Amino acid sequence: MNQSRATTPTISCIVEGQADELALPVLMRRIAAECDPPAYVNVFVAKRVPRSSLVKPGGIERVVEETARMGSARDAILILIDADDDCPARLGPQLRRRAKTVRPDRLISVVLAKREYEAWFLAAAASLAGKRGLPTGLQPPPDPESIRGAKEWLGMHLPHGRKYSETADQPALTALFDVQQARTADSFDKCYREIAALIAAVTQPAPDYQGHTP
């Protein structure tokens, strides 16, 4: 479908690194395809910001303000970072409250992957069996989100001499993993619901909006 940003609502994303910049649009388009009815939105990675800069005082506020100014009033903002050792259920709402203080007029979601993004692949490991060099009998570990080092777990299951590459493997596995299996991980279930809700919200035209309905 060839629709311009001017006529199609956009979700502007703020992420930590290059791998997230490549993977998140893939994930969002997959979730959009599962919406009822399937939806189309532009996914625009507006900023790559180190986690440390984002969480420090004034960090998320500055980045959200800059991102909001880049888009239109209909655009939503999604922030995705790894929780590392923080509790997603505490840090996520804190960051969202801070973001909304500077742009209460925008739809804003904050998603934290518990530990790291790759923990979601571990939760759906069975769906990745036999793909991208992973063994055919691959099964998820117990409590995937408790593992500190999901990248290393994936690397250990790759053939000898093959290392896990964030920029190559993260977007590729995002295109392959079973998103419904991954929802057994609490933080991915939250991610899925937040993205689906944003998509639903931005694809409902405002009463004075004269663009095309996706």
Order of alpha helices (4+ residues) and beta strands (2+ residues): beta-alpha-beta-alpha-alpha-beta-alpha-beta-alpha-alpha-alpha-alpha-alpha
